[in-house]
Amino acid sequence: MNEKMAMAKIRIAVLASGNGSDFQSIIDGVEAKKVNAEIVALITDNPNANALNRAKKHGIASQVIDFKSYSDRMKFDLDVKKKLDELKLDLVVLAGYMKLIKSKEWLKDYAGKMINIHPSLLPKFPGAHGQQDAFETGEKVSGYTIHFVDDSLDGGPIILQEKVDISNCKSVDEVKAKILAQEHVGLPKVVDMFSKGGFVIEEGKKGEMKRAKFVPDKQ
């Protein structure tokens, strides 16, 4: 890899629906020069998302595509995709984005360049309540998973999983906080990986999810 290629930043957009703390972890990584990326935009489906305040504070362009203003679910997905297409992105990061992508066109066009972070050790506890499900079933260890997005519910090839000890947690909020703190470590690292190489998808053993193996660029 020559110096010019080494310096090239990947263009990313972040989709978030709420507080945006995972989004903030990427911002912090970029500003600390630990993540070789340019955050081109934040897109949210929620006009009240605190992630918008984070974007404004750091001079990042943002756009609200208000889910509640749509009667046609597919039209919503296609409008989000249209905005992503305009941005000419290398990577889309779903960081607390609470809408399941229904558009096959979107999923096809962004296959291999769209990732999601989920607060459980998939395939355990997919869906919107991973931390609560882990707590209520008495799990001693949970964690988070960063995976490629496909047409399944949190079932795309796994890029990174990290375990988190939740055995001493007395509430769902404690579980959420403990897992989230570790998400903030792992997510920026994975985003940076996309600037340094690619991924090969490996079939999992029977009953296991596929894995994405990182292959660094030749230097």
Buried (B, 14 or more C-beta within 10 A) or exposed (E): EEEEEEEBEBBBBBBBBBBBBBBBBBBBBBEEEEBBBBBBBBBBBBEEBBBBEBBEEBEBEBBBBEBEEBEEEEEBBBBBBEBBEEBEBBBBBBBBBBBBBEBEEBBEEBEBBBBBBBBBBBBBBBEEBBBBBBBEEEBEEBBBBBBBBBBEEBBBBBBBBBEBEBEEBEEBEBBBEBBBEBBBEBBBBBBBBBBBEEBEBEEEEEEEBBBBEBEEEEE
